[in-house]
């Protein structure tokens, strides 16, 4: 646990990228960026220009991107960064010949982390992607030309001693992947303890004996007394988590889930829906967001334990990905997360048990297909 921090919620892409670019612009010695997806977009190009500018000012800049998550991005994008002096590293390249000895096609780096000096760290669900060019309450044109909402996501900005935990996480991954280039040392923080928040950083890696993020969330749900409010992008949690959620609801805890009504990965969507009847029958309330793509991964338990991070509640996050979450303790920050949750709830549609039991046979078939493939997704 790290004491003396500040924690600030950032909603959706525009606010997050504005805060991240502002932090990078003020960097004095080092910028560390780790992400699953960097796509060829205006957002990514603006970020690249800023990183190159900081290198020209003498700031050490390092980037880790996932070899599968960014597979569609033109290699020239990363080549330009490297030629400008950015230390660039591809996590587990899909082609094992690219970096012999560092290959595991199933182990992906799903973390989203930015660390600037020892001043500020960001994490959450937001990739460096065009899908975040507008907020979730705005409207944009999809590939079909139809108007649709943007992506709904959450990032957290942290200042204080906890920043070093994110820097240490990055440097461990850099060394573990055999990435080239020295990361250097950042200048000392301007303010040692800028706030009062107590924060814990939880990392998960498929090579670990157990998943720390999942274990911590499961324990919090099992100990809950008042409320369990979850927003989750990919929800296919397995029997153990379903048992914890239904047990909490049956003992009077207000268990509410805000889940996607549409998704970029439909089979996971259906896998999660295969649990709806069991959850609803136990008293769990379920809402689906339909006007935007729900991609946030947040939870607040009893208004005291809040978490924001990269980890979904599906088997890939639990057993195959490297993930990272921040846990913030305290009622004041918990109240902020609850306020965001209520906003998402107001923009979502309630799923009622009686109506759910009358759903189409085609929907039931897809749910069973999703459940069958759950551990492969």
C-alpha positions as CSV (number, residue, x, y, z in Angstrom):
1,X,0.0,0.0,0.0
2,X,1.3,3.4,-1.0
3,X,0.2,6.4,1.1
4,X,0.2,10.1,0.2
5,X,-1.2,10.0,-3.3
6,X,-3.8,11.8,-5.4
7,X,-6.2,9.9,-7.7
8,X,-8.3,11.5,-10.4
9,X,-10.8,9.7,-12.7
10,X,-10.7,10.4,-16.5
11,X,-13.7,9.5,-18.5
12,X,-13.4,8.5,-22.2
13,X,-10.7,9.2,-24.8
14,X,-10.7,13.0,-25.2
15,X,-10.2,13.8,-21.5
16,X,-7.7,11.0,-21.1
17,X,-5.5,11.9,-24.1
18,X,-5.6,15.6,-23.1
19,X,-4.3,14.7,-19.6
20,X,-1.7,12.3,-20.9
21,X,-0.3,14.7,-23.5
22,X,-0.2,17.5,-21.0
23,X,1.8,15.2,-18.6
24,X,4.2,14.2,-21.4
25,X,4.7,17.8,-22.4
26,X,5.9,18.6,-18.9
27,X,8.3,15.6,-18.7
28,X,11.8,16.5,-17.4
29,X,13.6,13.2,-17.7
30,X,11.7,10.1,-18.6
31,X,8.5,8.9,-20.3
32,X,7.4,5.2,-20.2
33,X,4.5,4.1,-22.3
34,X,3.0,0.6,-22.4
35,X,-0.1,-0.3,-24.4
36,X,-1.9,-3.2,-26.0
37,X,-3.0,-1.3,-29.1
38,X,-1.3,1.5,-31.1
39,X,-3.2,2.0,-34.3
40,X,-2.5,4.2,-37.3
41,X,-4.7,7.1,-36.4
42,X,-4.6,10.9,-35.9
43,X,-4.5,10.2,-32.1
44,X,-1.4,7.9,-32.5
45,X,0.3,10.3,-34.8
46,X,-0.2,13.3,-32.5
47,X,1.3,11.2,-29.6
48,X,4.2,10.2,-31.8
49,X,5.0,13.8,-32.7
50,X,5.0,14.7,-29.0
51,X,7.2,11.8,-28.0
52,X,9.7,12.7,-30.7
53,X,9.7,16.3,-29.5
54,X,10.5,15.2,-26.0
55,X,13.4,13.1,-27.2
56,X,14.8,16.2,-29.0
57,X,14.6,18.0,-25.7
58,X,16.8,15.3,-24.0
59,X,14.0,13.3,-22.4
60,X,14.3,9.5,-22.4
61,X,11.3,7.9,-24.0
62,X,10.4,4.2,-24.1
63,X,7.5,2.4,-25.6
64,X,6.2,-1.2,-25.2
65,X,3.4,-2.3,-27.5
66,X,1.8,-5.7,-27.9
67,X,2.8,-7.6,-31.0
68,X,-0.7,-9.0,-31.6
69,X,-2.8,-6.1,-30.3
70,X,-0.9,-3.7,-32.7
71,X,-0.5,-6.2,-35.6
72,X,-2.4,-4.1,-38.1
73,X,-0.3,-1.0,-37.5
74,X,2.2,-0.2,-40.2
75,X,5.7,-1.0,-39.0
76,X,6.8,2.3,-40.4
77,X,5.1,4.0,-37.5
78,X,7.3,2.3,-35.0
79,X,10.4,2.6,-37.2
80,X,9.9,6.4,-37.3
81,X,9.8,6.5,-33.5
82,X,12.9,4.4,-33.2
83,X,14.9,6.4,-35.7
84,X,14.0,9.6,-33.8
85,X,15.5,8.1,-30.6
86,X,12.4,6.5,-28.9
87,X,13.3,3.1,-27.4
88,X,10.7,0.8,-28.9
89,X,9.9,-2.8,-27.9
90,X,7.4,-5.2,-29.3
91,X,5.9,-7.5,-26.7
92,X,6.0,-11.2,-27.8
93,X,6.2,-10.7,-31.5
94,X,3.8,-12.9,-33.5
95,X,6.8,-13.9,-35.7
96,X,9.2,-15.8,-33.4
97,X,12.1,-14.9,-35.6
98,X,11.8,-11.2,-34.8
99,X,13.3,-11.7,-31.4
100,X,14.4,-15.3,-30.8
101,X,13.8,-16.5,-27.2
102,X,10.9,-14.1,-26.5
103,X,7.9,-15.8,-28.0
104,X,4.6,-16.9,-26.5
105,X,1.7,-16.3,-28.9
106,X,-0.9,-16.7,-26.2
107,X,0.8,-14.4,-23.6
108,X,-0.3,-10.9,-24.4
109,X,0.5,-7.6,-22.8
110,X,-2.9,-6.0,-22.2
111,X,-1.7,-3.3,-19.9
112,X,-2.2,0.4,-20.5
113,X,0.3,2.4,-18.6
114,X,1.9,5.8,-18.9
115,X,4.6,7.0,-16.4
116,X,6.1,10.5,-16.6
117,X,9.2,11.0,-14.4
118,X,8.2,10.2,-10.8
119,X,5.3,12.7,-11.1
120,X,2.3,10.9,-12.6
121,X,1.1,7.6,-13.8
122,X,-2.0,6.6,-15.8
123,X,-3.7,3.3,-16.2
124,X,-7.1,1.9,-17.2
125,X,-8.7,0.5,-20.3
126,X,-7.9,3.1,-22.9
127,X,-5.6,2.1,-25.9
128,X,-3.9,4.5,-28.3
129,X,-6.7,4.1,-30.8
130,X,-9.1,6.0,-33.1
131,X,-12.1,4.5,-31.4
132,X,-11.5,7.0,-28.6
133,X,-11.5,10.1,-30.8
134,X,-14.9,11.1,-29.4
135,X,-16.6,10.7,-26.0
136,X,-19.2,8.0,-25.3
137,X,-22.0,10.6,-25.1
138,X,-21.0,12.0,-28.6
139,X,-22.0,10.6,-31.9
140,X,-19.7,9.4,-34.7
141,X,-20.0,7.5,-38.0
142,X,-19.3,3.8,-38.0
143,X,-18.0,1.9,-41.0
144,X,-21.5,1.4,-42.3
145,X,-22.2,5.1,-42.2
146,X,-24.7,4.8,-39.4
147,X,-24.4,7.2,-36.4
148,X,-23.3,5.6,-33.2
149,X,-21.9,6.4,-29.8
150,X,-18.2,6.4,-29.1
151,X,-16.4,4.1,-26.6
152,X,-17.1,4.4,-22.9
153,X,-14.0,3.9,-20.9
154,X,-12.2,5.0,-17.7
155,X,-8.6,5.9,-16.9
156,X,-7.1,6.9,-13.6
157,X,-4.4,9.5,-13.1
158,X,-2.2,9.0,-10.0
159,X,0.4,11.2,-8.4
160,X,2.6,10.4,-5.4
161,X,4.7,7.5,-4.2
162,X,2.5,5.0,-6.1
163,X,4.0,6.2,-9.4
164,X,7.2,4.3,-8.6
165,X,5.2,1.0,-8.6
166,X,4.1,1.6,-12.1
167,X,7.6,2.5,-13.2
168,X,9.0,-0.7,-11.6
169,X,6.3,-2.7,-13.4
170,X,7.4,-1.2,-16.7
171,X,11.1,-1.8,-16.1
172,X,10.4,-5.5,-15.1
173,X,8.5,-6.1,-18.4
174,X,11.3,-4.3,-20.3
175,X,14.0,-6.5,-18.9
176,X,11.8,-9.7,-19.1
177,X,11.2,-9.1,-22.8
178,X,14.9,-8.4,-23.6
179,X,14.1,-4.9,-24.8
180,X,17.0,-2.9,-26.0
181,X,17.9,0.5,-24.6
182,X,18.6,2.0,-21.2
183,X,15.6,3.5,-19.5
184,X,17.7,5.9,-17.3
185,X,16.6,7.4,-14.0
186,X,13.9,10.0,-13.6
187,X,14.4,13.3,-11.8
188,X,13.1,13.4,-8.2
189,X,9.4,14.2,-7.7
190,X,8.5,17.9,-7.3
191,X,6.2,16.9,-4.4
192,X,6.9,13.7,-2.4
193,X,3.4,13.2,-1.1
194,X,0.9,15.3,-2.9
195,X,-2.3,13.8,-1.4
196,X,-4.0,11.5,1.1
197,X,-5.1,8.6,-1.0
198,X,-4.0,5.0,-0.2
199,X,-3.4,3.1,-3.4
200,X,-2.3,-0.5,-4.2
201,X,-1.0,-1.6,-7.6
202,X,-1.8,-5.2,-8.6
203,X,-0.1,-6.9,-11.5
204,X,-1.0,-10.2,-13.1
205,X,1.1,-12.4,-15.3
206,X,0.0,-15.8,-16.7
207,X,3.2,-17.3,-15.3
208,X,2.2,-16.4,-11.7
209,X,0.9,-19.1,-9.4
210,X,-2.4,-17.2,-9.0
211,X,-4.0,-14.0,-10.4
212,X,-3.6,-11.2,-7.8
213,X,-6.2,-9.0,-9.5
214,X,-8.9,-11.7,-9.6
215,X,-8.2,-12.9,-6.1
216,X,-8.4,-9.4,-4.6
217,X,-11.7,-8.6,-6.4
218,X,-13.2,-12.0,-5.4
219,X,-12.2,-11.5,-1.8
220,X,-13.7,-8.0,-1.7
221,X,-17.0,-9.3,-3.2
222,X,-17.1,-12.1,-0.7
223,X,-16.6,-9.7,2.2
224,X,-19.0,-7.1,0.9
225,X,-21.8,-5.8,3.2
226,X,-23.6,-3.0,1.3
227,X,-22.9,-2.8,-2.4
228,X,-20.9,-4.4,-5.3
229,X,-21.1,-2.2,-8.4
230,X,-19.1,-3.4,-11.5
231,X,-18.6,-2.1,-15.0
232,X,-17.0,-4.6,-17.3
233,X,-16.1,-4.6,-21.0
234,X,-15.8,-8.4,-21.4
235,X,-17.8,-10.4,-18.9
236,X,-17.3,-14.2,-18.9
237,X,-16.3,-14.8,-15.3
238,X,-16.7,-18.5,-14.7
239,X,-18.6,-20.3,-11.9
240,X,-16.5,-19.1,-8.9
241,X,-17.1,-15.4,-9.6
242,X,-20.8,-16.1,-10.4
243,X,-21.1,-17.9,-7.1
244,X,-19.6,-14.9,-5.2
245,X,-21.9,-12.4,-7.0
246,X,-25.1,-14.4,-6.4
247,X,-24.2,-15.2,-2.7
248,X,-23.6,-11.4,-2.1
249,X,-27.0,-10.6,-3.7
250,X,-28.8,-13.3,-1.6
251,X,-27.4,-11.9,1.6
252,X,-28.8,-8.4,0.8
253,X,-25.9,-6.7,-0.9
254,X,-26.8,-4.4,-3.8
255,X,-25.1,-6.2,-6.7
256,X,-25.3,-4.2,-9.9
257,X,-23.5,-4.8,-13.2
258,X,-23.2,-2.4,-16.1
259,X,-22.2,-4.5,-19.1
260,X,-22.0,-4.0,-22.9
261,X,-25.1,-4.2,-25.0
262,X,-22.9,-4.3,-28.1
263,X,-19.3,-5.3,-28.3
264,X,-16.3,-5.7,-30.7
265,X,-16.1,-9.3,-29.6
266,X,-19.7,-10.8,-29.8
267,X,-18.9,-14.3,-28.6
268,X,-17.6,-13.0,-25.3
269,X,-20.8,-10.9,-25.1
270,X,-22.9,-14.0,-25.5
271,X,-20.8,-16.0,-23.1
272,X,-21.5,-13.4,-20.4
273,X,-25.2,-13.4,-21.2
274,X,-25.4,-17.1,-20.6
275,X,-25.1,-16.3,-16.9
276,X,-27.8,-13.7,-16.8
277,X,-30.7,-15.9,-15.8
278,X,-28.8,-17.3,-12.8
279,X,-27.6,-13.8,-11.7
280,X,-31.0,-12.2,-12.1
281,X,-32.8,-15.0,-10.3
282,X,-30.5,-14.4,-7.3
283,X,-31.3,-10.7,-7.2
284,X,-28.3,-9.3,-9.1
285,X,-29.3,-6.2,-11.2
286,X,-28.0,-6.1,-14.8
287,X,-27.9,-3.2,-17.1
288,X,-26.6,-3.1,-20.7
289,X,-25.1,0.0,-22.4
290,X,-26.3,0.1,-26.0
291,X,-25.6,3.6,-27.3
292,X,-21.9,3.4,-26.7
293,X,-19.3,0.5,-26.5
294,X,-18.7,-0.2,-22.8
295,X,-15.0,-0.8,-22.5
296,X,-14.3,0.3,-18.9
297,X,-13.1,-2.1,-16.2
298,X,-14.0,-0.7,-12.8
299,X,-15.5,-1.8,-9.6
300,X,-16.5,-0.2,-6.3
301,X,-17.2,-2.3,-3.2
302,X,-19.2,-0.9,-0.3
303,X,-18.2,2.5,-1.4
304,X,-14.7,2.0,0.1
305,X,-12.7,-0.3,-2.3
306,X,-12.4,1.0,-5.8
307,X,-10.5,-0.4,-8.7
308,X,-9.6,0.9,-12.2
309,X,-7.4,-1.0,-14.6
310,X,-6.9,-3.1,-17.7
311,X,-8.2,-6.4,-16.5
312,X,-11.5,-7.7,-17.7
313,X,-13.6,-10.4,-16.1
314,X,-12.9,-13.1,-18.7
315,X,-10.6,-16.1,-19.0
316,X,-8.1,-14.3,-21.3
317,X,-7.5,-11.6,-18.6
318,X,-7.4,-14.2,-15.9
319,X,-5.0,-16.8,-17.4
320,X,-3.3,-15.5,-20.6
321,X,-2.7,-11.7,-20.3
322,X,-0.4,-9.5,-18.4
323,X,-2.7,-6.9,-16.7
324,X,-2.5,-4.1,-14.2
325,X,-5.1,-2.5,-11.9
326,X,-5.0,0.3,-9.3
327,X,-7.0,-0.2,-6.1
328,X,-7.8,3.0,-4.3
329,X,-9.1,2.8,-0.7
330,X,-11.4,5.4,1.0
331,X,-15.0,6.6,0.9
332,X,-14.2,9.9,-0.8
333,X,-12.8,8.4,-3.9
334,X,-15.4,5.6,-3.7
335,X,-18.1,8.2,-3.9
336,X,-16.6,9.5,-7.1
337,X,-16.5,6.1,-8.7
338,X,-20.1,5.5,-7.6
339,X,-21.2,8.8,-9.2
340,X,-19.7,7.7,-12.5
341,X,-21.4,4.4,-12.1
342,X,-24.8,6.1,-11.6
343,X,-24.2,8.1,-14.8
344,X,-23.5,4.9,-16.7
345,X,-26.5,3.2,-15.1
346,X,-28.7,6.1,-16.3
347,X,-27.4,5.5,-19.9
348,X,-28.0,1.8,-19.8
349,X,-31.1,-0.5,-20.2
350,X,-32.2,-2.7,-17.4
351,X,-32.5,-6.4,-18.1
352,X,-35.6,-7.9,-16.5
353,X,-35.8,-11.6,-15.6
354,X,-39.3,-12.3,-17.0
355,X,-38.4,-10.6,-20.3
356,X,-35.0,-12.3,-20.4
357,X,-36.7,-15.7,-20.1
358,X,-38.7,-15.0,-23.2
359,X,-35.6,-14.2,-25.4
360,X,-35.3,-15.8,-28.8
361,X,-34.0,-19.3,-29.4
362,X,-31.2,-17.9,-31.6
363,X,-30.0,-15.8,-28.7
364,X,-30.0,-18.9,-26.4
365,X,-28.0,-20.8,-29.0
366,X,-25.3,-18.1,-29.2
367,X,-25.1,-18.0,-25.4
368,X,-24.4,-21.7,-25.3
369,X,-21.8,-21.3,-28.0
370,X,-20.2,-18.6,-26.0
371,X,-20.3,-20.6,-22.8
372,X,-18.7,-23.6,-24.6
373,X,-15.9,-21.5,-25.9
374,X,-15.5,-19.4,-22.8
375,X,-12.1,-20.7,-21.8
376,X,-10.8,-20.2,-25.3
377,X,-11.8,-16.6,-25.8
